[in-house]
Amino acid sequence: MKHLAVLNKYFLRYKWRFLLGLICTVISIVFSVFQPIMVRQIFDLLAQNLNNYHLISDTNLKTIFHSDFSKVLAFYGVMLLVFALLSGFFLYLQRQSLIVMSRHIEFDLKNEIYQHYQLLDLNFFKMHRTGDLMSRITEDVSRVRMYVGPAIMYATRTIFMLVIVVYLMIDVNPLLTLYTLSPLPFLALTIYYVNHIIHRKSERIQSQLSNITSIAQESYSGIRVIKSYVQEEGMIGHFEKASEDYKISSVSLAKTDALFQPSMALMIGLSVLLTIFIGGIQVIHGNITVGNLAEFVIYVNMLMFPFLSIGMVASMVQRAAASQQRLNEFLDIQPAIYNRPDAKSIDVKGEVIFKNVSFTYPHTGIQAIQNFNLTVKPGEKVAVIGRTGSGKSTLAQLLIRMYDPQEGAVMLDGMDLRTLKLEDLRTQISYVPQDVFLFSDTITNNIRFGTPEANEEAVRRAARQASVEKDILGFPEGFNTVVGERGVTLSGGQKQRISIARGLIKDPNLLVFDDCLSAVDARTEKEIIGNLYAYLKDKTAIIITHRIFALFEFDKIIVLDEGKIVETGTHDELLSLNGYYAELYARQQSGDDESVIE
């Protein structure tokens, strides 16, 4: 139960629904236990008047007795019906209170988890698979809901039913009650043993279910690669193996669950036999009446569902505990990137300083940046060039504070990024990533994703500056075209240009472009560069690329290698050094790389 203790805050939040459910449970049980009391009175009344009826069977009183006795029986019958209806009505209110409460808690819990996912840093998402994240917020939350809803409802009803019914049984005959309830200790041992097994198997099953979800999600996302390499059969086999493991574990758990029902039925059957046998002896000796015996039999049958529900509740609780443990693993993770209590707002002007920055990726241990220093003044345009893995993209990640450096500091307008509010920082910087992501929405909504208040004219202007307006107008529905998941209906170049438009529409003072023109042709690239040159006139821009834009007059070009600056200067200065930059330029000029812009 320690894993489920985190849910107590929700019970406090919905305490009035919870209390109403408990009250309705008690009232429903009270009306239920009135019924065997009335049955006892009916049996005792029959036993007491049976001899009297034989005595007057040959007299004129027979008709009067029959009429009066029929009225009494009719009264008891009506009262039994009324009590049954009232018990059912309050049982309905109980379900309305507790089950509806569980749906509210499910809603709150899913939102809490999703919001927590949003707060976690980028490293978390690199360490965990998407399918696992989805499984926890769906399957695990659903199992937790079974605890806060049906399990709580059945448990409270079982507890109150046991307390009230056992009290009434003891009031009638303590010795008969003792014999009737004697199988319970064996029942408790069975529950304890089986629960331990269920908890262990539930954890394994949930983990396997997450694995299946991850495999399916990766297969759907990578369907083009799978088909291109004709690996459909291999992926099917991989999925079938994971599904087979899940099936075996699920069947094993189902077999364990199946132990509960026969065990409960056996204990209940023994209780009924003991009640009839011991009760019959008590009736013969005159210690109890026939009505008491009938009352006891009904009580035992009333306890049948509570006893049977013990196993069901225990199974629900154990599964919920295993699921909540998995949820707590993520909910207990504190984001490495967060707003400090004294975080400050900022109006970005565009000065960027990397001061003795060193950074190693936590999930791989690879050092991307070593003792890096760079100063970018407001309004400057800086190009960052280097081989794959030289640390170019890491600079962009540090600047928008997806990561914090282990050593040194990244300064923006003279302030350490770690002292600034994340919302202010990221709102005022346009970042166009190398890995383009478009949502399954219209092109308009994708472009104004970061600026939902932007009007249609601003969207068109951004698309025009990114040289993608003509392409969009060529679609049947123009800017209202739905692009499909991850922009699957668009070409790579179109996706990149829409991503650039998304960055330009913000109109910030600081822009970071991370190799965002790799999928466009040379002519389109030249057009975009021309548009950007005019657009960036008074703005600070850091353009990360593996290409050389000869017509773009950068204030500074830096060449990275293994996380260090190996060359820096203007285009002409770097050519005169005859280093990596000059080599790359010569290779592009010779035609080995057609991406040079002339």
C-alpha positions as CSV (number, residue, x, y, z in Angstrom):
1,M,0.0,0.0,0.0
2,K,3.0,2.4,0.3
3,H,3.0,2.9,-3.4
4,L,-0.7,3.8,-3.4
5,A,-0.3,6.3,-0.5
6,V,0.4,9.0,-3.1
7,L,-3.3,8.8,-4.1
8,N,-4.6,10.0,-0.7
9,K,-4.4,13.6,-1.9
10,Y,-7.1,12.8,-4.4
11,F,-9.4,11.2,-1.8
12,L,-9.0,14.5,0.1
13,R,-9.8,16.5,-3.0
14,Y,-13.0,14.5,-3.5
15,K,-13.7,13.9,0.2
16,W,-17.4,14.9,-0.1
17,R,-18.0,12.3,-2.9
18,F,-16.1,9.8,-0.9
19,L,-18.0,10.4,2.3
20,L,-21.4,10.4,0.5
21,G,-20.4,7.0,-1.0
22,L,-19.6,5.7,2.4
23,I,-22.8,6.9,3.9
24,C,-24.8,5.4,1.1
25,T,-22.9,2.1,1.5
26,V,-23.9,2.0,5.2
27,I,-27.5,2.9,4.5
28,S,-27.8,0.3,1.7
29,I,-26.3,-2.4,4.0
30,V,-28.7,-1.5,6.9
31,F,-31.7,-1.9,4.6
32,S,-30.2,-5.2,3.4
33,V,-29.7,-6.7,6.9
34,F,-33.3,-5.8,7.9
35,Q,-34.5,-8.4,5.4
36,P,-33.1,-11.5,7.2
37,I,-34.4,-10.1,10.5
38,M,-37.9,-10.0,9.0
39,V,-37.5,-13.5,7.5
40,R,-36.6,-14.7,11.1
41,Q,-39.8,-13.0,12.4
42,I,-41.9,-14.6,9.6
43,F,-40.5,-18.1,10.3
44,D,-41.0,-17.7,14.1
45,L,-44.5,-16.4,13.5
46,L,-45.2,-19.4,11.3
47,A,-43.8,-21.8,13.9
48,Q,-45.7,-20.2,16.8
49,N,-49.0,-20.1,15.0
50,L,-48.8,-23.5,13.2
51,N,-50.1,-25.4,16.3
52,N,-52.8,-22.8,16.9
53,Y,-54.0,-23.1,13.4
54,H,-54.5,-26.9,13.8
55,L,-56.4,-26.3,17.1
56,I,-58.9,-24.0,15.4
57,S,-59.0,-25.7,12.0
58,D,-62.5,-27.2,12.7
59,T,-63.9,-23.9,14.2
60,N,-65.4,-20.7,12.8
61,L,-62.2,-18.9,13.8
62,K,-60.3,-20.6,11.0
63,T,-61.4,-18.0,8.4
64,I,-60.6,-15.0,10.7
65,F,-57.2,-16.5,11.6
66,H,-56.4,-17.1,7.9
67,S,-57.4,-13.6,7.0
68,D,-55.4,-11.9,9.8
69,F,-52.4,-14.1,9.2
70,S,-52.5,-13.4,5.4
71,K,-52.5,-9.7,6.2
72,V,-49.5,-10.1,8.4
73,L,-47.6,-12.0,5.8
74,A,-48.6,-9.5,3.1
75,F,-47.3,-6.7,5.3
76,Y,-43.9,-8.5,5.8
77,G,-43.8,-9.2,2.0
78,V,-44.4,-5.5,1.2
79,M,-41.8,-4.4,3.8
80,L,-39.3,-6.9,2.3
81,L,-39.9,-5.4,-1.1
82,V,-39.6,-1.8,0.2
83,F,-36.3,-2.6,2.0
84,A,-34.9,-4.3,-1.1
85,L,-35.8,-1.2,-3.2
86,L,-34.3,1.2,-0.7
87,S,-31.2,-0.9,-0.5
88,G,-30.9,-1.0,-4.3
89,F,-31.5,2.8,-4.5
90,F,-28.7,3.6,-2.0
91,L,-26.5,1.1,-3.7
92,Y,-27.0,3.0,-6.9
93,L,-26.1,6.3,-5.1
94,Q,-23.0,4.5,-3.7
95,R,-21.9,3.6,-7.2
96,Q,-22.6,7.0,-8.6
97,S,-20.5,8.6,-5.8
98,L,-17.5,6.3,-5.8
99,I,-17.3,5.2,-9.4
100,V,-17.7,8.8,-10.6
101,M,-15.1,9.9,-8.1
102,S,-12.7,7.3,-9.6
103,R,-13.2,8.8,-13.1
104,H,-12.4,12.3,-11.7
105,I,-9.2,10.9,-10.1
106,E,-8.3,9.1,-13.4
107,F,-8.7,12.4,-15.2
108,D,-6.6,14.3,-12.7
109,L,-3.9,11.6,-12.5
110,K,-3.5,11.5,-16.3
111,N,-3.2,15.2,-16.4
112,E,-0.7,15.2,-13.6
113,I,1.5,12.6,-15.4
114,Y,1.2,14.5,-18.7
115,Q,2.1,17.8,-17.1
116,H,5.0,16.1,-15.4
117,Y,6.2,14.7,-18.7
118,Q,6.2,18.2,-20.1
119,L,8.4,19.5,-17.3
120,L,11.0,16.7,-17.6
121,D,14.2,17.5,-19.4
122,L,15.3,16.3,-22.8
123,N,17.6,13.7,-21.3
124,F,14.6,11.9,-19.8
125,F,13.0,11.4,-23.2
126,K,16.3,10.1,-24.6
127,M,16.4,7.5,-21.8
128,H,12.8,6.2,-22.1
129,R,10.9,4.9,-25.1
130,T,7.7,6.6,-26.3
131,G,5.7,3.4,-26.0
132,D,6.6,3.0,-22.4
133,L,5.5,6.6,-21.6
134,M,2.2,5.9,-23.4
135,S,1.6,2.6,-21.6
136,R,2.1,4.2,-18.2
137,I,-0.3,7.0,-18.8
138,T,-3.0,4.7,-20.3
139,E,-2.8,1.1,-19.0
140,D,-1.2,1.8,-15.6
141,V,-3.6,4.7,-14.9
142,S,-6.5,2.5,-15.8
143,R,-5.4,-0.1,-13.3
144,V,-5.0,2.5,-10.6
145,R,-8.5,3.7,-11.4
146,M,-9.8,0.2,-10.6
147,Y,-8.3,0.7,-7.1
148,V,-9.7,4.2,-6.4
149,G,-13.1,3.1,-7.8
150,P,-14.4,-0.5,-7.8
151,A,-11.8,-1.7,-5.3
152,I,-12.6,1.0,-2.8
153,M,-16.3,0.5,-3.3
154,Y,-16.2,-3.3,-2.9
155,A,-13.8,-3.0,0.1
156,T,-15.9,-0.5,2.0
157,R,-19.1,-2.5,1.3
158,T,-17.3,-5.7,2.5
159,I,-16.0,-4.1,5.7
160,F,-19.3,-2.5,6.7
161,M,-21.2,-5.7,5.7
162,L,-18.8,-7.9,7.8
163,V,-19.0,-5.6,10.8
164,I,-22.8,-5.2,10.8
165,V,-23.6,-8.8,9.9
166,V,-21.1,-10.4,12.3
167,Y,-22.4,-8.2,15.1
168,L,-26.0,-9.3,14.4
169,M,-24.9,-13.0,14.2
170,I,-23.1,-12.7,17.6
171,D,-26.1,-11.1,19.1
172,V,-28.2,-14.1,18.0
173,N,-25.8,-16.9,19.0
174,P,-22.0,-16.4,19.7
175,L,-21.2,-20.1,19.5
176,L,-22.9,-20.6,16.2
177,T,-21.2,-17.5,14.9
178,L,-17.8,-18.9,15.9
179,Y,-18.4,-22.1,14.0
180,T,-19.8,-20.3,11.0
181,L,-16.7,-18.0,10.7
182,S,-14.1,-20.6,11.6
183,P,-13.0,-21.1,7.9
184,L,-11.9,-17.4,7.7
185,P,-8.3,-17.8,9.0
186,F,-7.6,-20.3,6.2
187,L,-9.2,-17.8,3.8
188,A,-6.9,-15.0,5.1
189,L,-3.8,-17.2,4.6
190,T,-4.9,-18.0,1.0
191,I,-5.4,-14.3,0.2
192,Y,-2.0,-13.4,1.6
193,Y,-0.2,-16.0,-0.3
194,V,-1.9,-15.4,-3.6
195,N,-1.6,-11.6,-3.3
196,H,2.1,-11.9,-3.1
197,I,2.2,-13.9,-6.3
198,I,-0.2,-11.5,-8.1
199,H,1.9,-8.4,-7.2
200,R,5.0,-10.0,-8.6
201,K,3.3,-11.1,-11.8
202,S,1.5,-7.8,-12.3
203,E,4.8,-5.9,-12.4
204,R,6.2,-8.2,-15.0
205,I,3.0,-8.0,-17.1
206,Q,2.9,-4.2,-17.1
207,S,6.6,-4.1,-18.1
208,Q,5.9,-6.5,-21.0
209,L,2.9,-4.5,-22.1
210,S,5.0,-1.4,-22.2
211,N,7.5,-3.3,-24.4
212,I,4.7,-4.3,-26.8
213,T,3.5,-0.7,-27.0
214,S,7.0,0.5,-27.7
215,I,7.6,-2.1,-30.5
216,A,4.3,-1.2,-32.1
217,Q,4.9,2.6,-31.9
218,E,8.4,2.2,-33.4
219,S,7.0,0.0,-36.2
220,Y,4.3,2.5,-37.2
221,S,6.8,5.5,-37.1
222,G,9.4,3.6,-39.0
223,I,7.1,1.9,-41.5
224,R,9.0,3.4,-44.5
225,V,12.3,1.9,-43.4
226,I,10.7,-1.4,-42.6
227,K,9.1,-1.7,-46.1
228,S,12.3,-0.3,-47.8
229,Y,14.4,-3.1,-46.3
230,V,11.6,-5.7,-46.6
231,Q,11.7,-6.4,-42.9
232,E,7.9,-6.9,-42.4
233,E,8.3,-10.6,-41.5
234,G,11.2,-9.8,-39.1
235,M,9.2,-7.1,-37.3
236,I,6.1,-9.3,-37.2
237,G,8.2,-12.1,-35.6
238,H,9.7,-9.6,-33.1
239,F,6.2,-8.4,-32.2
240,E,4.8,-12.0,-31.9
241,K,7.7,-12.9,-29.6
242,A,6.9,-10.0,-27.3
243,S,3.1,-10.8,-27.5
244,E,3.8,-14.4,-26.7
245,D,5.7,-13.5,-23.6
246,Y,2.9,-11.2,-22.6
247,K,0.3,-13.9,-23.2
248,I,2.2,-16.5,-21.2
249,S,2.5,-14.1,-18.2
250,S,-1.1,-13.0,-18.5
251,V,-2.3,-16.6,-18.6
252,S,-0.2,-17.4,-15.6
253,L,-1.7,-14.5,-13.7
254,A,-5.2,-15.6,-14.8
255,K,-4.5,-19.0,-13.4
256,T,-3.4,-17.5,-10.1
257,D,-6.5,-15.3,-10.0
258,A,-8.6,-18.4,-10.6
259,L,-7.5,-19.7,-7.2
260,F,-9.5,-17.1,-5.5
261,Q,-13.0,-18.0,-6.6
262,P,-12.8,-21.8,-5.8
263,S,-11.1,-21.0,-2.5
264,M,-13.8,-18.5,-1.5
265,A,-16.6,-20.8,-2.7
266,L,-15.1,-23.7,-0.6
267,M,-14.9,-21.6,2.5
268,I,-18.5,-20.2,2.0
269,G,-19.8,-23.7,1.4
270,L,-18.2,-25.0,4.6
271,S,-19.7,-22.0,6.5
272,V,-23.2,-22.9,5.2
273,L,-22.8,-26.6,6.1
274,L,-21.5,-25.7,9.6
275,T,-24.4,-23.2,10.0
276,I,-27.0,-25.8,9.1
277,F,-25.4,-28.7,11.1
278,I,-24.5,-26.7,14.3
279,G,-27.7,-24.6,14.0
280,G,-29.9,-27.6,13.6
281,I,-28.4,-29.0,16.8
282,Q,-29.0,-25.7,18.5
283,V,-32.6,-25.7,17.4
284,I,-33.2,-29.2,18.7
285,H,-31.8,-28.2,22.1
286,G,-34.0,-25.1,22.1
287,N,-31.1,-22.6,22.2
288,I,-32.3,-20.8,19.0
289,T,-35.5,-20.8,16.9
290,V,-36.0,-22.0,13.4
291,G,-36.2,-18.3,12.4
292,N,-32.8,-17.8,13.9
293,L,-31.4,-20.6,11.8
294,A,-33.0,-19.2,8.6
295,E,-31.6,-15.8,9.6
296,F,-28.1,-17.3,9.9
297,V,-28.3,-19.0,6.6
298,I,-29.3,-15.7,4.9
299,Y,-26.5,-13.9,6.7
300,V,-23.9,-16.4,5.5
301,N,-25.2,-16.0,1.9
302,M,-25.1,-12.2,2.4
303,L,-21.5,-12.6,3.3
304,M,-20.8,-14.6,0.2
305,F,-20.2,-11.6,-2.1
306,P,-18.1,-9.8,0.5
307,F,-15.9,-12.9,0.9
308,L,-15.7,-13.4,-2.8
309,S,-15.0,-9.7,-3.4
310,I,-12.0,-10.0,-1.0
311,G,-10.1,-11.9,-3.6
312,M,-11.2,-9.5,-6.4
313,V,-10.3,-6.4,-4.3
314,A,-7.0,-7.9,-3.3
315,S,-6.2,-8.6,-7.0
316,M,-7.2,-5.0,-8.0
317,V,-5.1,-3.5,-5.2
318,Q,-2.1,-5.6,-6.1
319,R,-2.3,-4.7,-9.8
320,A,-2.9,-1.1,-8.9
321,A,0.1,-1.1,-6.6
322,A,2.3,-2.5,-9.3
323,S,1.1,0.1,-11.7
324,Q,1.3,3.0,-9.3
325,Q,4.9,1.9,-8.5
326,R,5.7,2.3,-12.2
327,L,4.0,5.7,-12.3
328,N,5.8,6.8,-9.2
329,E,9.1,6.0,-10.8
330,F,8.5,8.8,-13.3
331,L,6.6,11.2,-11.0
332,D,9.5,11.0,-8.5
333,I,12.0,12.2,-11.2
334,Q,12.8,15.8,-10.7
335,P,13.6,17.7,-13.9
336,A,17.2,18.7,-14.3
337,I,16.1,21.9,-16.1
338,Y,13.7,24.0,-14.1
339,N,12.9,27.5,-13.0
340,R,14.7,28.6,-9.9
341,P,12.5,30.3,-7.2
342,D,14.2,33.6,-7.9
343,A,14.2,33.2,-11.7
344,K,14.2,36.6,-13.6
345,S,12.3,37.8,-16.6
346,I,14.3,39.1,-19.6
347,D,13.8,41.2,-22.7
348,V,16.2,39.6,-25.1
349,K,18.5,42.0,-27.0
350,G,20.7,39.3,-28.5
351,E,24.1,39.2,-26.8
352,V,25.3,35.6,-26.4
353,I,28.4,34.5,-24.4
354,F,29.7,31.0,-24.0
355,K,32.1,31.2,-21.1
356,N,34.5,28.3,-20.5
357,V,31.6,25.9,-21.3
358,S,32.1,22.1,-21.1
359,F,29.3,19.6,-21.5
360,T,29.0,15.8,-21.5
361,Y,25.7,14.1,-22.5
362,P,24.4,12.3,-19.4
363,H,22.9,9.4,-21.2
364,T,26.0,8.5,-23.3
365,G,28.9,10.0,-21.4
366,I,30.2,11.6,-24.6
367,Q,31.9,15.0,-24.1
368,A,30.4,17.3,-26.8
369,I,31.9,20.6,-25.7
370,Q,35.3,21.3,-24.1
371,N,36.2,24.6,-22.5
372,F,34.3,26.5,-25.2
373,N,34.3,30.3,-25.4
374,L,32.4,32.4,-27.8
375,T,30.9,36.0,-27.8
376,V,28.2,37.0,-30.1
377,K,27.2,40.7,-30.0
378,P,23.7,41.9,-30.7
379,G,22.9,42.0,-34.4
380,E,25.8,39.8,-35.4
381,K,25.4,36.8,-37.7
382,V,27.6,33.8,-36.8
383,A,28.1,30.6,-38.7
384,V,29.1,27.4,-36.9
385,I,30.7,24.8,-39.2
386,G,32.1,21.4,-38.4
387,R,32.1,17.7,-39.0
388,T,29.3,15.5,-37.8
389,G,29.7,15.0,-34.0
390,S,31.8,18.1,-33.6
391,G,29.4,19.6,-31.1
392,K,27.5,22.1,-33.3
393,S,24.0,21.1,-32.3
394,T,25.0,20.9,-28.7
395,L,25.6,24.7,-28.8
396,A,22.0,25.3,-29.8
397,Q,20.7,22.9,-27.2
398,L,22.6,24.8,-24.5
399,L,21.5,28.2,-25.8
400,I,17.8,27.3,-25.5
401,R,18.6,25.5,-22.2
402,M,17.5,22.0,-23.1
403,Y,20.7,21.1,-21.1
404,D,22.8,23.0,-18.6
405,P,26.6,22.8,-18.9
406,Q,28.5,20.9,-16.3
407,E,31.2,23.6,-16.3
408,G,31.1,27.3,-17.3
409,A,28.1,29.3,-18.1
410,V,26.0,30.4,-21.1
411,M,25.2,34.1,-20.8
412,L,22.3,36.0,-22.5
413,D,22.5,39.8,-22.3
414,G,24.9,39.5,-19.4
415,M,22.7,37.1,-17.4
416,D,23.3,33.4,-16.8
417,L,20.6,31.3,-18.5
418,R,20.1,29.4,-15.3
419,T,18.8,32.5,-13.6
420,L,16.2,33.3,-16.2
421,K,12.6,32.1,-16.5
422,L,12.4,29.3,-19.1
423,E,9.2,30.6,-20.6
424,D,10.8,34.0,-21.3
425,L,14.0,32.5,-22.6
426,R,12.4,30.1,-25.1
427,T,9.6,32.5,-26.1
428,Q,12.1,35.1,-27.2
429,I,14.4,32.8,-29.1
430,S,13.5,31.2,-32.4
431,Y,15.0,27.7,-32.7
432,V,14.7,25.8,-35.9
433,P,16.0,22.3,-35.2
434,Q,17.7,19.9,-37.5
435,D,15.2,17.2,-36.7
436,V,12.0,18.6,-38.1
437,F,8.7,17.7,-36.4
438,L,5.3,18.7,-37.7
439,F,2.0,17.9,-36.0
440,S,-0.9,16.2,-37.6
441,D,-2.7,19.5,-38.2
442,T,-3.1,22.1,-40.8
443,I,-0.1,23.9,-42.3
444,T,-1.4,27.2,-40.8
445,N,-1.5,25.7,-37.3
446,N,1.9,24.2,-37.7
447,I,3.5,27.5,-38.8
448,R,1.9,29.4,-35.9
449,F,2.5,26.7,-33.4
450,G,4.6,28.9,-31.1
451,T,2.5,32.0,-31.8
452,P,-1.1,30.9,-31.8
453,E,-2.3,34.5,-31.9
454,A,-0.7,35.2,-35.3
455,N,-3.1,36.1,-38.1
456,E,-3.4,34.7,-41.6
457,E,-1.3,37.4,-43.1
458,A,1.6,36.8,-40.7
459,V,1.4,33.1,-41.6
460,R,1.6,33.8,-45.3
461,R,4.5,36.3,-44.8
462,A,6.5,33.7,-42.8
463,A,5.8,31.1,-45.5
464,R,6.9,33.5,-48.2
465,Q,10.2,34.3,-46.3
466,A,10.8,30.6,-46.0
467,S,10.2,30.1,-49.7
468,V,7.4,27.6,-49.2
469,E,4.3,29.7,-50.0
470,K,4.2,28.5,-53.6
471,D,4.3,24.9,-52.6
472,I,1.5,25.4,-50.1
473,L,-0.7,27.2,-52.5
474,G,-0.2,24.3,-54.9
475,F,-2.0,21.9,-52.5
476,P,-5.8,21.5,-53.0
477,E,-6.6,23.0,-49.6
478,G,-3.7,25.4,-49.5
479,F,-2.8,26.5,-46.0
480,N,-5.6,24.4,-44.6
481,T,-4.0,21.2,-45.8
482,V,-3.6,18.7,-43.0
483,V,0.0,17.4,-43.2
484,G,-0.5,14.0,-41.4
485,E,1.5,12.6,-38.5
486,R,5.0,14.0,-38.4
487,G,4.3,15.7,-41.7
488,V,4.4,12.4,-43.6
489,T,2.5,13.8,-46.6
490,L,5.2,16.4,-47.3
491,S,8.7,16.2,-48.8
492,G,11.7,16.6,-46.6
493,G,12.4,20.1,-48.1
494,Q,8.8,21.2,-47.6
495,K,8.9,20.1,-44.0
496,Q,12.1,22.0,-43.3
497,R,10.8,25.2,-44.9
498,I,7.6,25.0,-42.9
499,S,9.7,24.6,-39.8
500,I,11.7,27.7,-40.8
501,A,8.5,29.6,-41.2
502,R,7.5,28.5,-37.7
503,G,10.6,30.1,-36.4
504,L,10.4,33.3,-38.5
505,I,6.8,34.1,-37.5
506,K,7.9,34.7,-33.9
507,D,10.0,37.7,-35.1
508,P,12.5,37.5,-32.2
509,N,15.7,39.3,-31.8
510,L,17.7,36.1,-31.5
511,L,17.4,33.1,-34.0
512,V,19.2,29.8,-34.0
513,F,19.1,27.7,-37.2
514,D,20.5,24.1,-36.7
515,D,21.4,22.7,-40.1
516,C,17.8,23.3,-41.2
517,L,18.5,23.5,-45.0
518,S,19.9,20.1,-45.5
519,A,16.9,18.7,-47.4
520,V,16.4,21.6,-49.9
521,D,17.9,21.9,-53.3
522,A,20.6,24.5,-54.1
523,R,18.2,26.9,-55.9
524,T,15.7,27.0,-53.1
525,E,18.5,27.2,-50.6
526,K,19.8,30.3,-52.3
527,E,16.3,31.9,-52.3
528,I,15.9,31.2,-48.6
529,I,19.4,32.6,-47.8
530,G,18.5,35.7,-49.7
531,N,15.3,36.1,-47.8
532,L,17.0,35.4,-44.5
533,Y,19.7,38.0,-45.2
534,A,17.2,40.7,-45.5
535,Y,15.1,39.4,-42.6
536,L,18.1,39.1,-40.2
537,K,19.4,42.6,-40.9
538,D,19.0,43.9,-37.3
539,K,18.8,40.5,-35.5
540,T,21.3,38.2,-33.9
541,A,21.5,34.9,-35.7
542,I,23.5,31.7,-35.1
543,I,23.4,29.5,-38.2
544,I,24.7,25.9,-37.6
545,T,25.6,24.2,-40.9
546,H,27.9,21.9,-42.7
547,R,27.7,24.0,-45.9
548,I,29.4,27.3,-46.8
549,F,27.2,30.2,-47.7
550,A,29.6,32.4,-49.6
551,L,27.1,35.2,-50.4
552,F,26.0,35.5,-46.8
553,E,28.2,38.0,-45.1
554,F,28.7,36.5,-41.6
555,D,30.3,38.7,-39.0
556,K,32.1,35.6,-37.7
557,I,32.5,32.0,-38.8
558,I,33.8,29.4,-36.3
559,V,34.9,25.9,-37.1
560,L,34.4,23.2,-34.5
561,D,36.2,19.9,-34.1
562,E,35.7,17.6,-31.1
563,G,34.0,20.3,-29.2
564,K,36.7,22.9,-29.6
565,I,37.1,26.0,-31.9
566,V,39.9,25.2,-34.3
567,E,39.4,28.1,-36.7
568,T,37.6,31.4,-36.4
569,G,37.3,34.5,-38.6
570,T,35.5,35.9,-41.6
571,H,35.1,34.0,-44.9
572,D,38.2,35.5,-46.4
573,E,40.3,35.1,-43.2
574,L,39.5,31.5,-43.0
575,L,40.3,30.8,-46.6
576,S,43.7,32.3,-46.0
577,L,44.4,29.9,-43.2
578,N,44.2,26.9,-45.6
579,G,42.6,24.8,-42.9
580,Y,39.4,22.7,-42.6
581,Y,37.3,25.6,-43.9
582,A,39.4,26.2,-46.9
583,E,39.4,22.5,-47.6
584,L,35.6,22.3,-47.4
585,Y,35.2,25.3,-49.6
586,A,37.6,23.9,-52.2
587,R,35.8,20.6,-52.2
588,Q,32.4,22.4,-52.7
589,Q,33.9,24.6,-55.5
590,S,35.3,21.6,-57.3
591,G,31.9,20.0,-57.5
592,D,32.4,17.3,-54.9
593,D,29.7,19.0,-52.9
594,E,27.1,21.0,-54.8
595,S,25.7,22.7,-51.8
596,V,28.0,25.8,-51.9
597,I,25.9,28.9,-52.6
598,E,27.5,31.3,-55.1
